[in-house]
Amino acid sequence: MVGTCGFTRSKNDHAIYLKQKSEENCWALIWVDDVMWIGLRAMVDEGKAMLAKQFPVTDLGRAHYFLGIQIVQLPRQITLNQATYIQKILERFNMANAYTVSTPLNPGTRLESLTGTRTYIQKLEGEDLDADETEYRSMIGSLMYFMLCTRPDIAFAVRALSRYNNSPKERHMDAAKHLVRYVKKTSHLGLRLGPFAGKDLYPILCSDADWASDLDTRKRTGGYVCILTKERSPGEESKGSAVLWSSKRQQTVALSSTEAEYMALTQVAKEAIWVSRFIAELQNVPETLNTEELSTKDPEDPEDYTPPHTTAPATKIFVDNQGAIALAHNPKFHAWTKHFAIHEHYVWEQVTTGEI
């Protein structure tokens, strides 16, 4: 791609390659042996032809499916859906005719690993039977791929259930099947990207965390979603497109809701900086360059070429905890914050430098 086809590898995502001609771009997205091309028809055809000289290539034409994701292209808008993949999941686990539910998890479900007296009581009541570990892992793995690609709404449920892959009980299996029933009901849902006018896109992240929700360890769960918008400060009527999301149990126990929110904010801040730099690269936002240094590079030698660094405006992160917001702007020393790990103040550093 780089040496023969004349593409430049993205410095923010090494699976993406770019070729520029005048003011037009051609992007190639590579996943193992699958390649998606984005750009003008002439540039795409040229890139395919050059790659076909090096490897046997099957040209599948206009993109309709990629890695199990259905792609529907409309004017200035794209939707991503996995309805076909969901149908395969339902048939695989004999749930094609199952009844449907309206929530990913039942709010009353208790998923903790029971220990001690509580385990003994549950066994006496016949409520703590072991589930089929192979089937459970297979079900959660299938749902996890679905969640990672197009469905942020099931991220929390999938992460919560995946903690019990090693020793699932019947109540965990029931919760997993509940999630499959929800997925069946919402199989028509997907991601809508756009419509966007022009090249200006702004990432906005929303962060949240609970406090001591894990009944086994009392560790918190933090999550975020990144939305692309046309406006840097979107109003209520402004629509955005979700492009990144996460739900993850944190590594340490938080002693307050403020600490839980602040530690979750650290992970979001790292993601925000990567997103802003990647979008800046897509939009060719230049940074102040050392032209003398660039002149020493050999443009004919791909190994000696360093793509220019890019910069981007500060990324907004929304947090619903006043204590965490105050700490991000001014981590003053208090008796109740001195135990915070040093790396958690990474957020304050990035706010100070204007990154977020």
C-alpha positions in Angstrom: 0.0 0.0 0.0 2.7 2.5 1.0 5.6 1.5 -1.3 3.9 0.5 -4.6 0.4 2.0 -4.4 1.5 5.4 -3.1 -0.7 5.5 0.0 0.3 7.0 3.4 -0.4 5.1 6.6 -2.5 6.9 9.2 -0.5 7.7 12.3 -3.6 7.4 14.5 -4.9 4.1 13.1 -2.5 1.8 11.4 -5.3 -0.1 9.5 -6.2 3.0 7.5 -4.3 4.3 4.5 -4.7 7.6 2.6 -3.9 8.8 -0.9 -4.3 12.4 -2.0 -4.6 14.0 -5.4 -5.1 17.7 -5.5 -7.9 18.3 -3.0 -9.4 14.8 -3.3 -8.7 11.8 -0.9 -9.0 8.1 -1.2 -9.1 6.0 1.9 -8.5 2.3 2.3 -9.6 0.5 5.5 -8.0 -2.9 5.9 -9.1 -5.7 8.3 -7.0 -8.8 7.7 -7.9 -9.6 4.1 -11.0 -7.4 3.7 -10.5 -3.9 2.3 -13.0 -1.1 2.1 -12.4 1.8 -0.3 -13.8 5.3 0.3 -13.4 8.1 -2.3 -14.1 9.2 -5.8 -14.8 6.3 -8.2 -11.7 7.0 -10.4 -9.4 7.1 -7.4 -10.9 3.9 -5.9 -10.7 2.0 -9.2 -7.0 3.1 -9.5 -6.2 1.9 -6.0 -7.9 -1.4 -6.6 -6.1 -1.9 -9.9 -2.7 -1.2 -8.3 -3.4 -3.6 -5.4 -4.6 -6.3 -7.8 -1.2 -6.3 -9.5 0.4 -7.4 -6.2 -2.3 -9.8 -4.9 -5.2 -11.8 -6.2 -8.2 -9.5 -5.5 -11.9 -10.1 -5.7 -13.8 -6.9 -6.4 -17.2 -6.9 -4.8 -18.3 -3.6 -6.1 -20.3 -1.1 -4.1 -20.1 -1.8 -0.4 -23.2 -3.4 1.0 -21.7 -5.7 3.7 -18.4 -5.4 5.5 -17.4 -7.7 8.4 -21.0 -8.7 8.9 -22.3 -5.2 8.9 -24.9 -4.1 6.4 -24.2 -0.7 4.8 -27.0 1.3 3.4 -25.8 4.4 1.5 -28.1 7.3 1.1 -27.4 10.9 -0.1 -25.1 12.4 2.6 -26.1 9.6 5.0 -25.0 6.1 5.9 -26.7 3.6 8.1 -25.1 0.5 9.6 -27.2 -2.5 10.6 -26.6 -6.1 11.7 -30.1 -7.6 11.2 -28.7 -10.6 9.2 -26.1 -11.3 11.9 -28.8 -11.2 14.6 -30.9 -13.7 12.8 -27.9 -16.1 12.7 -27.5 -15.7 16.5 -31.2 -16.5 17.1 -31.0 -19.6 14.9 -27.7 -20.7 16.5 -29.2 -20.6 20.0 -32.7 -21.9 19.0 -34.3 -18.6 19.9 -35.7 -17.6 16.5 -39.3 -18.0 17.9 -38.6 -16.7 21.4 -40.8 -14.0 22.9 -39.3 -10.5 23.0 -38.6 -8.0 25.8 -38.1 -4.2 25.9 -34.9 -3.9 28.1 -31.4 -5.3 27.8 -31.4 -6.4 31.4 -34.2 -6.9 33.9 -33.6 -4.1 36.6 -34.3 -6.7 39.3 -31.6 -9.2 38.1 -28.8 -10.0 40.6 -25.7 -11.2 38.9 -23.3 -11.4 41.8 -21.3 -14.6 42.5 -22.9 -15.8 45.8 -20.6 -16.9 48.5 -20.7 -18.3 52.1 -24.1 -18.6 53.7 -25.9 -17.0 50.8 -24.6 -19.7 48.5 -25.7 -22.5 50.8 -29.2 -21.0 51.1 -29.5 -20.6 47.3 -28.4 -24.2 46.8 -31.0 -25.4 49.2 -33.6 -23.5 47.2 -32.3 -24.9 44.0 -31.5 -21.5 42.5 -27.8 -21.8 42.0 -27.4 -24.5 39.4 -24.5 -24.4 37.0 -25.1 -23.4 33.4 -23.5 -24.8 30.2 -20.3 -22.8 30.2 -19.6 -23.4 26.5 -23.0 -22.2 25.4 -22.8 -19.2 27.7 -19.4 -18.1 26.4 -20.5 -18.6 22.8 -23.7 -16.5 23.4 -21.8 -13.7 25.1 -19.1 -13.7 22.5 -21.6 -13.4 19.7 -23.4 -10.5 21.5 -20.1 -8.8 22.2 -19.2 -8.5 18.5 -22.6 -7.2 17.8 -22.2 -4.6 20.6 -18.8 -3.5 19.4 -19.9 -2.8 15.9 -23.3 -1.1 15.9 -25.1 -1.3 19.3 -24.0 0.9 22.2 -27.3 0.3 23.9 -26.3 -3.2 25.0 -22.7 -2.4 26.0 -23.5 -2.3 29.8 -25.4 -5.6 29.7 -22.8 -7.4 27.7 -19.9 -6.3 29.9 -21.9 -7.2 33.1 -22.6 -10.7 31.8 -19.1 -11.3 30.5 -17.7 -11.2 34.0 -19.2 -14.7 34.6 -17.8 -16.5 31.6 -15.7 -18.8 33.8 -18.5 -20.2 36.0 -22.0 -19.1 34.8 -25.0 -20.0 36.8 -28.6 -20.5 35.6 -29.5 -16.9 36.6 -26.6 -15.7 34.4 -27.9 -17.8 31.5 -31.4 -16.5 32.0 -30.1 -12.9 31.9 -28.1 -13.7 28.7 -31.2 -15.1 27.0 -33.1 -12.0 28.2 -30.6 -9.9 26.3 -31.0 -12.0 23.2 -34.7 -11.5 23.3 -34.1 -7.8 23.5 -31.8 -8.0 20.6 -34.4 -9.9 18.6 -37.0 -7.1 19.2 -34.6 -4.4 18.2 -32.9 -6.1 15.3 -34.0 -3.3 13.0 -32.1 -0.7 14.9 -28.6 0.5 13.8 -26.3 3.5 13.6 -27.1 6.4 11.4 -24.1 8.5 10.3 -25.0 11.9 9.0 -26.2 13.9 7.2 -23.2 16.2 7.6 -22.7 19.4 5.7 -19.1 20.2 4.7 -16.0 18.8 6.4 -16.3 20.3 9.8 -17.2 17.7 12.4 -16.8 18.0 16.1 -16.5 15.1 18.6 -18.4 15.5 21.9 -18.1 12.9 24.6 -20.5 12.1 27.5 -19.1 10.3 30.5 -20.9 8.7 33.4 -20.1 6.2 36.2 -22.0 4.5 39.0 -20.7 3.9 42.4 -20.0 0.5 44.0 -22.5 -1.2 41.7 -20.6 -4.6 41.5 -22.0 -6.6 44.3 -19.0 -8.9 44.3 -16.2 -6.3 44.5 -18.0 -3.0 45.0 -16.0 -1.6 42.0 -17.6 1.0 39.8 -18.6 0.8 36.2 -17.7 3.7 33.9 -19.0 4.4 30.5 -18.9 6.9 27.7 -20.2 7.6 24.2 -18.6 9.8 21.6 -20.9 11.7 19.2 -20.0 13.5 16.0 -21.9 16.8 15.5 -21.9 19.6 12.9 -21.7 22.2 15.7 -19.1 22.6 18.4 -21.8 23.6 20.9 -24.9 21.7 19.7 -28.4 22.7 20.8 -31.2 20.4 21.7 -32.4 20.3 18.1 -28.9 19.4 16.8 -28.5 15.7 15.8 -25.3 13.7 16.1 -23.9 10.3 15.3 -22.5 7.9 17.8 -19.1 6.6 16.7 -17.5 5.3 19.8 -18.7 3.9 23.1 -17.6 1.8 26.1 -18.8 0.3 29.3 -16.2 -1.1 31.6 -15.7 -2.1 35.3 -12.9 0.0 36.7 -9.8 -1.6 38.4 -10.1 0.1 41.9 -12.8 0.7 44.4 -14.0 4.3 44.6 -14.7 5.8 48.0 -17.2 8.4 46.8 -19.4 9.2 43.8 -17.1 12.1 42.9 -14.1 9.8 42.8 -15.9 7.2 40.7 -16.9 9.9 38.1 -13.4 11.5 38.1 -11.7 8.2 37.5 -14.1 7.3 34.7 -13.3 10.8 33.3 -9.6 9.8 33.0 -10.4 7.0 30.5 -12.7 9.3 28.6 -10.1 12.0 28.4 -7.6 9.6 26.8 -10.2 8.6 24.2 -11.1 12.2 23.5 -7.6 13.2 22.7 -7.2 10.3 20.3 -10.6 11.1 18.6 -9.8 14.7 18.1 -6.4 13.9 16.6 -7.8 11.3 14.3 -10.6 13.6 13.0 -8.0 16.4 12.5 -6.0 13.9 10.4 -9.1 13.1 8.4 -9.8 16.7 7.8 -6.1 17.5 7.0 -5.8 20.1 9.8 -2.1 21.2 9.7 0.0 21.9 12.7 3.0 24.3 12.7 5.6 22.4 10.7 9.4 22.6 10.8 9.9 23.0 7.0 13.6 22.7 7.3 13.2 19.3 8.9 10.7 18.2 6.3 13.1 19.2 3.5 15.6 16.6 4.7 13.0 13.8 4.1 13.3 11.8 1.0 9.8 11.8 -0.6 10.7 8.9 -2.8 11.5 6.7 0.2 8.3 5.7 2.0 10.3 4.5 5.0 11.8 8.0 5.3 8.5 9.8 5.2 6.8 11.1 8.3 3.3 12.4 7.8 2.7 15.9 9.3 1.3 16.1 12.8 -2.1 17.6 13.1 -3.9 19.5 15.8 -7.5 20.1 16.7 -9.6 22.3 18.9 -10.3 21.3 22.4 -12.8 18.4 22.7 -15.8 18.8 25.0 -16.7 16.2 27.6 -19.9 16.3 29.5 -20.0 15.0 33.0 -22.9 15.0 35.5 -20.9 15.4 38.7 -19.9 18.9 39.9 -17.2 17.5 42.2 -15.5 15.7 39.2 -15.8 18.9 37.1 -14.2 21.0 39.8 -11.3 18.6 40.3 -10.7 18.5 36.5 -10.2 22.3 36.5 -8.4 22.6 39.9 -7.3 19.4 41.7 -6.9 21.2 45.1 -5.5 19.1 48.0 -8.2 17.9 50.3 -8.2 15.2 52.9 -10.8 13.3 50.9 -8.8 13.5 47.6 -5.2 12.9 48.7 -5.6 9.1 48.1 -6.4 9.6 44.4 -3.8 7.9 42.2 -1.4 10.3 40.5 -2.4 9.2 37.0 -6.0 10.3 37.7 -4.8 13.9 37.5 -4.1 13.3 33.9 -7.5 15.0 33.3 -6.4 18.2 34.9 -3.2 18.3 32.8 -5.2 18.0 29.6 -7.7 20.6 30.7 -4.8 22.9 31.5 -3.1 22.4 28.1 -6.4 23.0 26.3 -6.7 19.5 24.8 -10.2 18.9 26.4 
